[in-house]
Amino acid sequence: MEMMIEFPGGARVDAHFGSYTVMTDQPPAGGGLGSAPTPFALFLASLGTCAGIYVLGFCKQRGLPTDGIRIVQRMYNDPSSGMVGKIELEIQVPPDFPEKYQPALIRAAELCAVKRHMEQPPAFDIHTQVVETVV
């Protein structure tokens, strides 16, 4: 997979891949307009939405309604590093959700590819390449 990252102006940075454009911006305090989420917020949201895809798939496979199901994601900072030290995903289900499926629902969310990549991070290769300007 390849993505093209571009700088459309201000503090915006956009990623283009396939037929999609993911826009990011910084808040006004960071020099942006706050017109889109920050890259880090999108990164964190990708975890919860990825887990959500697996929860949704689990329910659809079993004909279980998803009304009243939601995931609350909480991030806890590590004071020594200033980075996120713990991420909690709480799958909230309605009272009539079958109790027998709750452990399996957790296992389904744990299959999230974003979570698995965070647990076994890829190697990074960051470098520059001189190219002719394309207009």
C-alpha positions in Angstrom: 0.0 0.0 0.0 1.2 3.5 -0.8 -0.1 6.8 0.5 0.8 10.3 -0.8 1.1 12.9 2.0 0.7 16.5 0.9 0.7 19.9 2.5 -2.4 21.9 1.3 -1.7 25.0 3.3 -1.6 26.3 6.9 -1.0 23.5 9.3 -3.0 21.0 7.2 -1.4 17.7 6.2 -3.5 15.3 4.0 -3.0 11.7 3.1 -4.2 10.4 -0.2 -4.7 6.7 -0.9 -7.0 4.9 -3.3 -10.0 7.1 -3.8 -9.7 8.6 -0.3 -8.3 11.7 1.3 -7.8 11.9 5.0 -7.4 15.4 6.2 -5.6 16.5 9.3 -5.0 19.9 10.9 -3.7 21.3 14.1 -5.7 23.2 16.7 -5.5 27.0 16.7 -3.1 26.9 19.6 -0.8 24.8 17.5 -0.9 27.1 14.5 -3.8 25.5 12.6 -7.5 26.2 12.2 -8.8 23.1 13.9 -10.6 22.2 10.6 -9.8 18.5 11.0 -8.5 16.1 13.6 -4.9 16.0 14.5 -2.9 13.1 13.1 -2.5 11.6 16.6 -6.2 11.9 17.3 -6.9 10.0 14.0 -4.3 7.4 15.0 -6.1 6.8 18.3 -9.5 6.8 16.7 -8.3 4.1 14.3 -7.9 1.8 17.2 -11.4 2.2 18.5 -13.0 2.1 15.0 -10.9 -1.0 14.1 -12.1 -2.8 17.2 -15.6 -1.6 16.3 -15.4 -3.3 12.9 -14.7 -6.6 14.6 -17.5 -6.1 17.1 -19.9 -5.2 14.3 -18.8 -8.3 12.3 -19.2 -10.5 15.3 -22.8 -9.3 15.9 -23.7 -9.5 12.2 -22.5 -13.1 11.9 -24.8 -14.1 14.8 -27.7 -11.9 13.9 -27.3 -9.8 17.0 -28.6 -6.3 16.9 -26.0 -3.5 17.5 -28.5 -1.0 18.8 -27.2 0.2 22.1 -23.7 -1.2 21.7 -20.8 1.3 21.7 -17.2 1.3 22.5 -15.7 3.9 24.9 -12.0 4.4 24.4 -9.9 5.9 27.2 -6.3 6.9 27.0 -4.1 7.2 30.1 -0.9 9.1 29.9 2.3 7.8 31.4 3.6 10.7 33.6 7.2 9.6 33.2 7.2 9.6 29.3 4.3 12.0 28.6 3.0 9.4 26.1 -0.1 7.3 26.2 0.8 4.4 28.6 -2.5 2.6 28.6 -5.5 2.3 26.3 -8.8 1.0 27.6 -11.6 -0.1 25.3 -14.9 -0.6 27.1 -17.5 -2.3 25.0 -20.9 -1.2 26.4 -23.8 -3.4 25.7 -27.5 -3.0 26.5 -29.1 -5.0 29.3 -30.7 -7.5 26.8 -27.4 -8.4 25.1 -26.8 -12.1 25.7 -24.3 -12.5 28.5 -22.9 -15.7 26.9 -21.5 -13.6 24.0 -19.7 -10.9 26.1 -16.4 -12.8 26.4 -16.4 -13.6 22.7 -17.2 -9.9 21.9 -14.0 -9.0 23.8 -12.0 -11.6 21.9 -13.4 -10.2 18.6 -12.3 -6.7 19.5 -8.9 -8.0 20.4 -8.4 -9.2 16.7 -8.2 -5.5 15.6 -5.3 -5.1 13.2 -4.4 -1.7 14.6 -4.0 -3.2 18.1 -2.0 -6.1 16.8 0.3 -3.7 14.9 0.8 -1.6 18.1 1.7 -4.8 20.0 4.3 -5.8 17.3 5.3 -2.5 15.7 6.8 -2.5 12.2 10.3 -1.2 11.5 10.5 2.4 10.2 12.7 3.6 7.4 12.5 7.4 7.1 14.7 9.0 4.4 14.7 11.8 1.8 14.6 11.5 -2.0 15.3 14.3 -4.4 12.6 14.3 -7.2 11.6 16.7 -9.9 8.6 18.9 -9.0 5.4 17.5 -10.3 2.6 20.0 -11.0 
